[in-house]
Amino acid sequence: MTKAEVLKFAGAVPYPPEDRVDDWGLTVEQQETHVEQFRRILESKNAWRREDHDYYVLLRFLRARNYELDKATKMWLDTLEWRRQYDVDAILDAFAFHEREQFLMAYPQGYHKTDKLGRPIYIQLLGKIDIGTLKAITTEERMIKFHIQEYERCGRVIMPICSRLAGRQIDQTFGIMDVKGVGMSHLSGEVKRLMTTLTKYDQDNYPEMLGRICIINAPMVFKAIWALVKPLLNPRTLSKIQICQTNYTKDLLEWVDADNLPEWLGGSSKGTLLDDVGPWSDAEVLRRMEGSLAVAGKALKRMATLSGAGEMPSVLEEADGYHSPRSEASFVSISSTQPGDSSIPLLQHAPSGGWQAGVGRSSLSATGEEGGLPDLGDHPPGGAGSTLTIAAVNAHKQSSLLERLAALEGLYGQQMQRLKGYMPANAYSRLEGRLAPPRVAGGGVLQRLEVLEQGAELLLRAQELSWQAEEEQRRRSRCCAGCARHSSSAAMASADFYACIKAGSGAYKWFCNGQWLESSSGKTVPVTNPSTLQKDFAVQACTQDEVNAVFAAAKAAQLGWAKTPLWKRAEYLHKVAALMREHAGPMADCLVREIAKPAKDAATEVLRSADLIDYTAEEGLRALGEGQLLSSDSFPGQARNKLCLVSKVPLGVVLAIPPFNYPVNLAVSKLAPALMAGNAVVLKPPSQGVVAGVHMMACFAAAGLPDGVVNLVTGKGSEIGDFLTTHPAVNCISFTGGDTGIAISKKAGMVPLQMELGGKDACIVCADADLDLAASAIVKGGFSYSGQRCTAVKVVLVMDSVADALVAKVAAGVAKLTVGRPEDNADITPVVSESSANFIQGLVEDARAKGASFLTQWRREGNLLSPVLLDRVTPDMRIAWEEPFGPVLPIMRVSSVDEAVSHCNASNLGLQGCVFTRDINAAMRISDAMQTGTVQVNAAPARGPDHFPFQGFRDSGIGSQGIKNSLMLMCKTKSTVINLDKESYTLG
C-alpha cells in the first residue's frame, strides 16, 4: 500500500481510533484504509448497514482474519446468514431466560464492574459447572440462546456504556476464569461438547471481543484440560491468556482496581455474579443511554420509560421478553459530572421487581423509594399537568385492554408536546412532520398496537437527537483530552513499570541476583542514535568484579532452578511474555532510537518475541518431558538384564550474546530455551540495542523468577568481552554476530557453542522462474531493514537469458523504496553506526572502480544511505563475496545453474540461500547442491517461523537454532543404568 492509497472510513466512527501501531504492524491510517476497503466490498454485496456496522465492528472481523479481505468477507457473510437464520438481531427482545438464576448456580458466570482500562470484567467459575443440574433445569438450545443473548447484550449494551463512560472505544472484555475444582469429571463428553459448541459460536460470530483472560486456581489436572481446550482457540486468543500464580489476587490487581474486584477474589467490591454489578445495571446510566441502545421490540417499554412511567401494563409484558439480569436487586446510581443529567427522568429498579419512576441524580435514594419527577424546563401549555405518573398507569391497570390502549394513545400526544418543550428546536423540527399521534380510528387492537410502537420509535429517535446533540458537544470538548489521558495513562503505567531500571543519573542499570544496580566503576557507556547521531542513552560500564558477581549469582541459583518443575518454568515464561506485550511500547521505542528500526518493525519484533517465549514454554513441556528407556538385549550378545534411563539435564550457566539488529528477538531465542531447560543465564546485550535489552530484562525480573536465574551485564566489549566468554563459570555460549564469533570459538575451550555468524545469502534465479515473484522477493529480501539482516539477499545470481527482464523489475521495485526516518516507517533507514556506513561505502567504491553498473544513485547523509542496486558485478569485486550488512545488492549474471551453485559454495559463508524456478525437481537438485544451512524455494531467505531449524555452514556458524533445537542444545544427556540380578522380559 502506498501513501497515495490511504482511505477514510465512510461510516460511523464512534470514538477516534488510538494513534498507535497495532499487533499486525499497521498504523492507524493503514488500519482505516483496510477497514474502508472491507466496507466497500461489503457494501457491494449489500452486506453493510451504516446504522449497525460502525468502524470497530468491521475492524474486529478484519483482525480475526489477519486483515485478509477475502477471508474476512466470508466470515462476515457467514455471520450475517447465521444471524438471519436464527433471528439473532431480535434475541434481546424475543428470548426470556426465566431460569437464569438456577442456571447461574449450576454454571456461575457473569459481568462485574470494569478493569483499569474500562473493559467489562467477565467471570466464569468452570469448576462449579454441574452438567446434571443444567440438563434438569433447561435445554441445550436455551443455554445456547442465553449465551448468544449475553454476547449481544455485551456488544450492544455493556460495551457502548463502558465506551461512553471511558470516552473511547471499549470493544473487549477482561476475563477471569476460576478453574478451582476442575477435575477429570469436567473432561466428560457433555461438558467438552457444550464448551466446544459455545466456543465455536464465539469465534465465528463475535471475533476479537476477548481481551486479557486471567486463569486462577489452576490445579495440575487443568493442564490436561487445557491441552484439550487449546486447539479450539486461535493463536491470538492464546496470546491473551495468563495463568495466574497461587496468589492470584496480586496478578488480578495489576489489571483491576481493588474496589472493582469482587470480595471473593480478594478485592473490596460487593455483589455476586447473580447481581450483574456494573454501570450497565445502573438505572440512571441505562435511562440516559436507552435511546441509543434500544432494539426493536422494546419500543413500548421505552415509550413508558420516556414518559416517566412506573410498571408497564401487563399487555406490554409479552411484547418484551428481555428482562434485566438484576430482577431482584436494588442499587445506587453511579455518580457523574455530566451537566444537565438531572433534567432527564430515569428508572430505578425496585426490590419488588417492578419498575418505578426515578428522580434526578441529586435526589436518587439508595432505598429505591419513589421520588418526585424532575422539572423539565419550560413546558407547552398544559404540559406540566399531562405528565405520566405511576398513579396514572396504576389507574388503568384494572381497565380493559382496549381502554388501556386508548389511554396510551392519548398520552402519546401529550408526551410529544412535553418532548418538544425541552428538545432543541432544530432537532424537533427534523421529525415534527412524522410525529403525528398514531391513532388509527376503528383499527383492530393489533394494528393499533403496531402503529403505537412505530410512534414510540419515532419519539425515541427524537429523544436521541436531543441526547446526541448534547453528547456531540461534550465529546468535542473532551475528545482530545480524553484520548490524551488514555495514551498518557498507558504510557505512565509503562513508565512506572520501567522506573526501576534507570539510575538517578539517567543511565540504565545492570541486573544481578534480582537487583537493579549501578556500577561501582562510576562510568557509563553512551548509546548513539543512528538517525540523529546524538547520545540518546547511557548504560553502566560494568567491571570484571561485577562480571564475577553475576556468574556467582547464576551458578548459585541454577541448582535450585534445575529442581523447579517444568510446568512452573513454563508458567514463569508465560508471565514474561504477557509483560512484554503489556509494556511493548517503550521497548519498541528503544529499537527505533538505538538501531533505527522502523517503528512498525520494532513493534513487531517485541510481539514476535513474546510469541517465541510462549511457544518455547509449550514446546519445552513436551520435548523436555520425554526421556528414554533402553534395554540391553537390543545389542548383539546381550541379555535383558540392564535398563538404561536416559534423561535430559541442564548445562549450568548459559552466556547469551545477541546482535544489534534483533536485540530483543535474538535475546529471547537464547534466554527462553536456556531457562526452560533448567539453566541460569547471563545476558550481555549488544552495544547498540542494549537499552531495549535492559527493558526486556525488566519483564523477566518482574515475572518473579528466582533471584540469580537471569542476570544482565552491560559495558564495553573491549573491556569485559573476553572476560565474559572465557569465564570459568560459563557452561554454554549462545552468540549471534559476525567475525567476533570465530574469535570466541577459538578461545572457548570445552564449552558447547551455538553460533550464528552471518551469511552471504545467494539468490539463484533460473530461466523458467516467475520473474515478478522473484523480483518482489529480491527487493524485500535485499532491502528490508536496510539490508541489516543475516538472512538478507546478499547476491543475486541470474541466468543470462532472463537477466535483463529481472534487472528491470528489481530496479522498478527499488525505485519505490522510501528513504528516511525510522519514526516515519521509511523502508530505508540509517545503518547502525558510522563505522558500518564507512565499510559499506568502501564496498560500493570498490565496485564502481571495477566497473559495476549502478542502477541507482549512491547518496550518503551521515549514516543514511540510499539503496544501491549494482548490475554486472564480477567475482573480482569485494561486494561479490563480502557481506555488506546494508542497503546494497549486487547482481551477477551467470551462464548456468552450475556456475551459480559454484559461486555460492565458494563463499566462506553458508547461512541461507534461495532458488526461483517453476520446476520442483530442479529446485530439489539445486537445493541439494547448495552447501548452505537453509534453502528457500520461490521465496527470499528468512529466519522463521521461529520454530524452524536455523543453522549455517562453514564460517556461518556452529550448531542449530530454532526453538526445539535450542532446547536440545541447552541440555545434556545423563544415563542411569539399572542392573537386574537376572534377565527380565516384559510380557503383555
N, C-alpha and C positions, 0 to 999 in steps of 0.2 A: 504494500500500500504506500503510495507516495503522499507527500504533503498536500498535493492538489486534490486528493480524493477524500479529504476529511468531510464528513457529512454531519448534519444536525438532525436530531430526532424530531420527527414531525408529530409526535403525540404528547401526552401529558408526562411531565417530569415533576412529581410532587415535591421533591426536595433536590437541591443541587447535588450531583454526584461528588464523592470525595475525590479531591485532586491528587491522586496517587497512582502509581503503577500497581496493577493487580497481580494476582498469583500467576497469571499467564504472561506477564511481562508487558501488558498493554497499558498505554497511557489513557487518561480519561477521554481524550479526543479519539483515540483508536477504539476504545470501548463503545463510544457513542456512534462511531461510524459503523461498527459491526451491528449494533442494535438497529440502526436505521436501515441497513441493508436487509436485515432479518424482517423488519417491519414491512418493507416494500414487497418482499417475497410473500409474506402472509397476506398482505392487502390484495395482491394479485390473485390470491386463491380465495378471496372473500373470507379470510380466517382471522381478521384483525378488527377489533371494535375499539374505537378511541376511548369510549367511556369505561371500558372494562380492562383494557390491556395497556397499562402505562409502561414507562421505560424500564422499571425494575422487574416487572413480570417477564418481559422479553429477555432481559439480561440474565435472569435466573436460568431460563431454558437454554440460552446460548452457553453459559458456563457449564451447565450439566453435560453438554456435548462438546466441551473444549473449543467453543467458537466455530465449530464445523457447521456451516449453514444447512447443508443437506440433512445431516443427522438431527439438528435442532428442529428443522421444519417437520421432519417425520414425527419426532417426539411430540411437537405441538399439535399436529393434526390428529395424531392418535389420542392425545388428551382431550381435544375438543369432541372427538367422536365418543370417547368414554363418558364425558360429561353429558353429552346429548342422550346417549343410550340409557344412562342411569339417572337422568334428570338431576344432576348434581347441583346445578345453579339454584334449585329450589329447596335443597335439603335443609337449610337453616330454618325454613318455614314448615316444610311438608313432613318432617320427621320429628316425633316426640319420643325421647328415650326415657320413658317413665320409670324404668328400673335402674336409673343411673346410680342411685345411692347404693343399692345392693351390688351392682356391677363393680363400682369402685372399691367396695370392701373386698371383693374377690380378685380384683386386678387394680391395685392402687396406682393411680396416675392422675396428673392434672397440673395446672398452672399455679404459680405462687410468686407474685411480685416480679421484679426485674433485676437484672445484674448491673454491674457498674457501667456497661455500655448501653443500658436502656433496653436490652433484649428481654423478652418474657422468659421466665425460668420454667422449664417443663420437667417434672419429676416423675420417675417411674420406680416402683418397688417390685422388681421382677421376681424376687424370691418369695413374694406373697401371692403370686398367681395361683389360684385354685381352680383348675380347669373343670373339676367336677361341679363346683358351685356355679361357675359360669354357664355350664351347659344346662343346669337346673333352672336358672333364673331367666335365661334369654336364649336366642338362637344365634348361630354364627352370622347369619345375614344381618341381624340387628346390631351385633357387635361391630361388624364392618361398617355399617351405616353410621353408627355413633363415632367410630374412628374417623371416617371421612368428614362427618359433621364438625368434629373438633378441629380438623385441619382447615376446614372452610372458616370456622369461627376465628381461628388463629390468623389466617390470611386476610379476612375481610373485616374483622372487628378488632382483635387484640393487637396485631402489629400496626394497623393505622393509628390506634390510640397511642401506642408506645411511640410511634414516629411523631405524632402531634406533640406529645409531651417532651420528646427529646429535641425537637426542632430539626430533625434529619431523618433520613430513611432508615427504618428498622425492618429488616426482612429475614432475620434469622432468630432462632431461639437459642437459649443456653440450657443445655440438658444436664440433669443429674440422674444417673441410673444406679440405683441401690440394688446390688446383687447378693445381699446378705440372705443366706438361706437357700441360695440356688444349689441344687444337688442333682443327682442323676435322674430323679423323677422329672426334672424340667427338660430332660432330653427326650421325653416321650414323643411319639408321633403327633399327638394332638397339639401339644404346646409348640413344637417346632413348626408344624404345618400352619398354625394360626399366625405365628410370628413371621414366617416366610410370606404368607399372603399379605399381611399388613405392610411389611417392608416393601413388597413389590408395588403396592398402591402408592406408597410414599415416594419411592424413587421414580416411578413412571410419571406421576402426575403433580407432585409437589417438590420439584427439584430445588436443591440449594437452600432449603429452609432450615436445615440443621446447622447450627453453629457449633461451638465447643460442646463436647459431651464429656462430662466427668463421671467415671465409673468408680463407685465407692463400695467398700466392704467386699472386695473380690476374694472369694475363697479359692483354694487350689483347684477345685473341680471346675471353677469358672473357666480355667484355661481350656479345658476340653470343650465346653460350651462355646467359648469364644472362637475356637477353631471351626465350629460349625456355622456360626453366625457370620464370620468374616467374609466368606465367599459371596454372601448376599449383599455386601456393601461395596460401593465403588471406592477407588483409591482416595478420592478427595474426602469422602466421608471418614475413611480410616484415619486420614491425617488429622482430623479434628478430635479424635478420641484420646482422652487422657485417663490412664489407670492411676487413681489416687493412692497415696500412701495410707498406711494404717491410720494415722492421724489425719483423716481426710478433711476435717474442718479447716485446717491450715491451708490446704490446697484450695478449698472452695472459697475461702475468704480472699484469695488472690483475685477472684472474679466477681464476688458478690459482697456487698456491704453487710455487716452483721445484722442491721435492722431489717434487711430484706431476706435474710436466710432463716428458714424455719427453726424454731427452738429445738425440734427433734433432730436437726442436723448440726446443732452447735451454734446457731445464731440466736437472735432475740425476737424474731417475728412470730407472732401468734397466728394460729389458724391451721386447719388440716387441709388435705387435698380436696375434701368434700366442700370446703368453703370457697374455693376458687378466688383466693385473695389477690387483688391487683387492681390497677386503675381501670381495667376493663369491666370491673364489677362495681365501680363507684357510680352511684346514681347520678351525680352531677356530671361526671365525665360522659357517661352514656347519654344523658339528656342532651348535652352540648353537641355530641357528635352523631346523634341518632340519624339526622337527615342524610349525612354523607355516608353512613354505614348501612342504611336501610336496604333491604332486599324485598322483592315483590312478595306479597302475601302478608307483610306486616303493616301494610298501609293503614288499615282501620285502627289497629292498636296505636300506631304512631299518631294518627289524627287525634285520638283521645289524649295522647301524651302532649301534643302540641296545644290542645285545649286546656290542659291542666287537669285532666280527668283523673279520678281515682280508679276503682275497679272497672274493668271493661264489662259491658253487658255480656251475658253468657252466650248469646248467639255469636259473638265475635271470638269466643274461645276456640271454637272448632276451626275457624279460619286461620288460626295462628298456632301451629303445632310446636313451635320452638319456645322453650321456657328457659329462663336464666338458670344456670347451674346452682346458684345460691338460693334455692327456693325457700329455705327455712331461715336464712340468715339476715340480720340487720347489720348495718355498718355505718361508719362515719365517712363523710366525703373527704377526699383529699383536698389539700389547700392549693390555691393557685393565685398567681399575681396578675392574671389577665384582667384588664379593666372591662367593666360593663357586664360581667357574667351575672351579676345579681339581677339583671333585667330579664333573665330568661327563666321561665318556670321549669322545674325539674321534678324527677320522680325519685321517691325513696322507697326501698323495698321494706315492707312491714313484716314483723315476725309471723303474722298470720298467713303470709304467703300472698296476700292481696296487694294491690298497688294503691298507694295513696299519694295525694298531691304533696310535693315538697315545697321548699322555700328557697330563697336566695342563699348564697354561700354564707353570708354573715350570720344567718339565724338558723342554720340547719342544726338540729339537735342530734345527740348520739343515741337517743332512745327510740327514734323512729316515730315520735309523736308528730301529729299534723301541725303545720304552721300556716300562717296566712299566705295568700297568694301575693307575689311581688307586684309593685306598681310598674306598669309597662310604659309609662310616659303618657303623652297626650293621646287620648282615645277619641275616635269619632263620636258624635252624639249618640248617647245610649250605649257606647261600647263598654263602659265600666260595669254597667248593670247587666250585661249579657254574658259575663264571664262564666264558663262552665265550671261548676263546683262539684265536689263529691256528693253533696246533698242533691244536686240536680240529677246526677246519674242515679243515685240510690232511689230517687223518687220514681224513676222509670223502671226499676228492676222488676217490679211486680206487674208491669204492664204487658200487654200482648206484644208479640213480635212486630206486628205492623205499627203499633203505637210507638214502640221504641225506635223503629227505623225512621218514622216520620219525625220524631224528636231530634234524631241525629241530623237529618236533612235540614231541619230548621236551624240547628246550631251551626251548621256549616257556614251559612251566610254570615252569621254573627262573627264566627271565627275569622272569616275573610276580612271583615271590616276591622277587627281587632289587630290582625296581622298588618294591615295597611297602616295602622296607627304608628307602628314603630319600625317598619321597613323603610330603607332608603327609597325615595320616590322613584328614582330611575330603575331600581331593581323591581319594584312592584309593577311599574308600567310595562315591563317586558313580558309579564304574564297576565296582565289585567284582562286582556281580551279572552283568555281561556279560563278565567276564574269564576265564571257564572255558576250560581248554585246548581248542582247536578240533578235537581228533582225531575223525575220522569213521570208526569201525571198519568195515572192509570196503569203504570207498568207493573209487572209482577215483582215479587219480593227479590228473586234472584237478579233480575235486570236492574232493579233499583240499587241492590247491594253492589253490583259491578260498577255502576255509574258512580256511586258514592266512593268506592275505592279509587276510581280514576281521579275523582275530585280531590281526595285526600293526598294522592300522589302529587297533584299539581300544587296543593298547598305546601307540601313538604319541599318541593322544588323551590317555591317562593321563599320559604324559610331558609333553605340552603343558600339562596342568592344573598340573603342578608348576612348569614354567617360567613360565606365565602368572601364577601366584600370586607368584612371586619378582619377575617383571618389573613387575607392577602395583604392588607395594610400592616398587620402585625408581622407577617412573615418577611415583608420587605425591610422592616425596621430591624428585625433581629437575625435575618438570614446570614449576613456576613459575620456578625458577631457570633452567632451560633456555630457556624462552620469553623470559625477560628477557634472557638472554645473547644470544639471536639478535636480538631487537629492538635491544638496545643495540649489538651489533656492527655492524648495518646503519647505525644512527644514527652510530656512531663513524666508520664509513667515509665517510659524507657529511660529517660534521664535519671530518674530515681534508681531504677534497676542497675544502671551502669555507674552510679555515683562512686561505688567502692573501688573502681579500677583506676581512678585518677588521683594523683597526688595534688597537694595544695599548689605546687609549682606549675601544674598543668601537664606535667609529664605522666605518661601511663606507667602503672606499676607492674612488677613481675609477681608470679604466683607460686608459692611454695608451702606445702603442708597445710593447705586450707586457708592461707593468709595472703592478702594482697600487701606487698611490701615495696618500700623504696630502697634503692641500692645503697649500700654503705660506701660506695665509691664517691657518691655525691655528684656523679657525672650522668649526663643523658646523651642519647643519640638522636639527632634530628631526622625527621622524615620529610622529604621534599615532595610537594605536589607536582607531578609531571606536567600538568597543564599550565600552572602559574609560575612554576619554579620557586615558589615560596615555601618556607619551612612551616608546614601546617601542623605538624605533630612532633612530639618527642617521647622517647621511651627510656627506661632505665638502662644504664650501662653496667650490667652485672659483672661481678668479679669471679675469679676462679674459685674463691672460697664459697661464693653463693652457688656456683655450679655444683660444688661438692655437697652443699646443703640440699639441693633438690634431689640429687641422686640418693643421698642418705634417706631422705623422706620417702622417696619412691620405693627404695629397697625395703624399708621397714613396713610400709603399707601393703606391699604386694602379697605377702604371705596371707594376710587377713582377707585381702580381696580375692585371692585364689580360692578361698573357702566360702565365698559368697555364692549362693545358688544361682544357676544360670537365669532362672526366671527373675531373680532380683536384679541381676546385672542388666537384663533387658528392660526392666522397669525403670531403672535409672536412665538408660539411654533414651527411652521414650520421653521421659521428662525433659531431657536436654533438647530433644527435637522440638518439643512443644514450646519451650522457652525461646528457641531460636526463631520459630515462626512468630511468636508473640512480639519479640523485640528485634525483628529483622531490619527495621528502618535504619537505625544508627550504624549497624554493621554494613549494610549496603552502601550507606553514605561514605563510610571509610574506604570502601573499594573504589568509589568514584574519585575520591580525593587523593588516595595513596597510589593507585595504579592506573588511573584514568580509564577505568572500565565504564562503558556506557551504563547509564542508570538502570535501564531495563534489564541488562545482562547482570548487573550487580545484584539486583533483587532476585533474579532467577537463581544465581549461584547460592544465595543463602537458603532459599526454599528447597533447592535441589539437595543441598547438604543435609537439611533436616530429613528429607525423604531417605537419603542414603543411611542416616543413622537409624531410622525406624526399620528399614529393610535389613540392616546388619543385625539388629537386635533379634528380629524374627528368624533370619537365616541362622544365626548363632544358636538359637534354641534347638534347631533341627540338626545342624551339622555337628555341633559340639556335644549334643546329647546322645550321639551314636558312638558306640565302641565296637570292638570285635572280640569274638571268642574263637580261637583256633584250637584244633585238636591235633595231636602229634601223628596220628595214623595216616594223615594225608601225604606224609613224606615216606618214600620207599624204605622198607625195613623197620618202620617204627610201629609200635603197638599204641593203642589208645589209652595211655596211662599218664598223659600230660595234657593239661588245659592251659592255654595262654590267653590271659585277659589283656587286651590292648586298649590303652586309654590315651586321651589327648590331654596334655598338661601344659600350662603356660611356660613361656620362655623366661620371664622375670621382668626386667625393666626394658622398655622399648623407647629408643630415641627417635622422635618423629621430626623430620625437617621438610616442610612443604615449600613449593616455589612461589614466586611473586605473582604469577598470572592467575592462579586459583588458590589463594592463601587460605580460604575457608574450606572449599570443597575438597582440596587435596590434603588438608589437615584432618578433616573428619574421616576421610577414607583410610587414614592411618590410625587415628585415635579410636574410632568405634570398633574395628576388628580387634585391635590390641586389648581394649578394655573388655570386650565381650569374651575374649579368650582367657581372661584372668590375669592379664599383665598390668603393671603400673606403667605410666607414660610420662616422659619428659618431652615437652614440645618446645622447639626452637623455631619461631616463625621467621619468614624471610625479612630482610631489611626493609623492603617495600611490601606492604601488606601486613606488617607487624601489628598495627593498631586494630585492623579487622580481626586478626588472630587473638588479640587480647580481649576484644568484645566477645568473640566466640567462646573463649575460655571462661568468661563470666557466666555463660549459660551452663557449662559443665559444673562450675563452682556452685551455682545456685540450685542445681538439681540435687544437691545433698550427697554426692559421692563421698566416701570416707576420706578424711584428710590424708594427703600424700599420694593418693591414687593417680591424680592428674596434677601436673606441675608445668610451669611455663617460665622460661628464661629469655631475656632479651639482651641485646648488646651487639657489639661489632664482631663479625665473623673472624676478623683478623686477630682479635684478642681472645676469644673463647671458642672459636670454631674447632680447632684441632683438639683442644682440651675436652670438648664435649664428645667428639667422635672417637677419641681414644681412651675415654674414661673407663676404668676397670669395672664399673658397675653396669655398663651397658651390655645387655644381652641380645639386642637386635637393633639394627638401624634401618629405618624406612626413609628413603631420601628421594625427592624429585627435584631435578635441576639439570645442570649442564655438566661441563667437564670436571667441576668440583667433585662430582660423584666418583669419578675414576680415581682421584687422589684419595678420597675417603676409603674406597675399596682396597687400595694398596696398603693402607695403614690399619685396617680394621682387625686383622688377625682372625681368630677363631670365633667370629660373630656372624650369625645369619644376616644376610643383606637382602633388602628389597629396593632395587634401584631402577628409576626411570629417568633417562638422561638425554632425552631429546631425540629428534629424528629429522631425516631429510626425506620426507614422505613424497614418494613419486606417484604421479597420476598418469597412467598409460591409457591413451585414447586410441582405440582400434579403428580401422577403416569403416567398419559397419556400425559404429556407435551412434546412438541418438545424440546428435551434437547439441541440441537445445538443452537436454538434460545434463550433458557433460559440462557445457559452458556455465550453466547456472550453478552446478555443484562446485566448479573450479573457482568461480567468483566468491561464493560463500565460504568455501573451504580455505581459500587462499587469503582472504582479507577480513574474515570475522575477527573481532578484537584486534584489528590492525596486524593480523598475522602472528600475534604473540601467543601461539599455541603449539604445543609439541605435535599435535595432530593436524596442524595446518598443511595444506598442499604446498610443498616447497619447490617442486619442479614438475612441469608438465612435459610428458614425452608423447608426442602426437605423430601419427603416420603422415608422411609427406602428402599423400593423396587427399587428405581432408584437412590439412593444416591451415590453409588459407581461410576456409569456411569457419573452422573452430576459432581461430585467432580473431576474426571479425566479430563473432558472437561474444567472446570473452571481453574484447575491448569495449563493446557496447555496454556490457554489464558493469565493467569497471567505471565507465563514464558516469553511471548513475549513482555511484557511491558518494555519500556526503562526507565532508571533512570538517571537523570542528571539535566542540567541547563534549566531554562525556555527559555533562549535565543535560545536554540537548539531545542525547542519544544519537550522536553522529556515528556513521559507520566506521570512519577512520578517526581515531583519537590519538593524542600524543603517546609515543612509546615511553617506556617506564623511566628511562634515565638518559642523561646526556651521553654517557659512555655507550649506551645501546644505540642511540641515534648516530653517533660517530662511527661505530662499527658498520651499521647499515650503509651509511654514506660511503664508506670505503669499498664495500661490495659493489655499490652502484657505479662508482667512479671507475673501478677496475673493469666492469662490464662495458662501460662507454669507451674506455681506452682500447678495448679489444674487439670493438665492432658490433656490439649488440644493437638491435633496433629498438628504440624507445617508442612505445605506443602511447605513452602518457608523458606529461611534462614533469620532470623532477623539481619539487619545491621542498624547502625546509624552513620552518619558523620555530626556532627553539627545538623542542622535542616533537613537534608536529610535522610529520612527513606526509606528503601527498602519496597516494597509491601509485606504485611503479609496476608497469607491465612490460616485460622485456621479451622480444621475439628474436629468433635466430641466435640463441645462446649456444655456445660451443664448449666442449669439455675443458678447454684451457682457461676458462673463466672461473674465478673463485665461486661465483654465485651458483655454478653448476654442482658444487659439492658442499659448500658450507651452508649452515643453517642461519638465515638472516634474523629470524625472530622479529620480523617487522613486515610492513606492507609492501613487500617486493616479491614478484612472482616471475620466474624465468620460464620460457617456453623453448624446448629443444625439439627440433624436427628430426625424426628418425625414419629409416627406410624399412624397418621390420620390427615385429614384436620381439624377436630375439635380441636386437640391438637395444631396445628399450629395457628389457629384463636385465641384460648385461650391465647397463649403466646403473640400474637400481642396485644390483648385487655388488657392484664395485665400490659402493659407498661404505664408509666405516660405520654408518648408522643404519639401523634396520628396525624402526619402530612400527610404522604403518605404511600402507600404500593402497592404491585403488586402481581398478581397471574398468573401462567403459566399453561394452560390447553387447550386441544382441544375441550372441552365441554362447549359451551356458556352458557348452563343452569347452570352448576356447577360454572362457573365464576361469574354469577349473584348472585347465592346463597352465595358464599364466599365473594363477594364484599359487599353484604348487611350485612353480619355478622361481617365484619371487622369494628371496630369503629375508623375510620381514615378519614381524610379530603378528600383525593382523593385515588382512587384505579385504577391502570393501569392494563389492561388485556393484557397479552402477550407483555409487554414492561416494561422497567425499570421506576422507578419513575422519574418525570421531572417537572420542573416549566415552564409551557408554552405549546403551544404558549402563549404569554403574555396577551392575551385577555381571556384566560380560567380562570374560578374561581379557586382560590388558597387559602386554609384555613386549619387550624389544629384544632384538638380536644384536650381537656384536657390541659396539660401544653404546647402544641404546638402552642397555640395562641388564639387570640380573633379577631373576625371579619373575613371578607373575602376580599381577594385581587383579582387581575385580573382587567383589565382596567375599565370595566363598574362598577364592584362592588366598586372599589376605588373611582370612580367619585361619586357614590351614597353615600359612606361613608363620603366624603368630603363636603357634604352639608346637610342641614336640611330642614324640611318641614314647610312651612308657609301657613296659610289659611286666605283668605279674604271672609267673608260671606256677601252676598248682600241680604237684607231683602226687599222683594217686598210688596207693600201695599195690594195686593190681589193675589190670585192664578193665575198662568200663565202657560199654556201648549203649547209647541212648536208644530205647525202643519205643515204639508207638503204643 
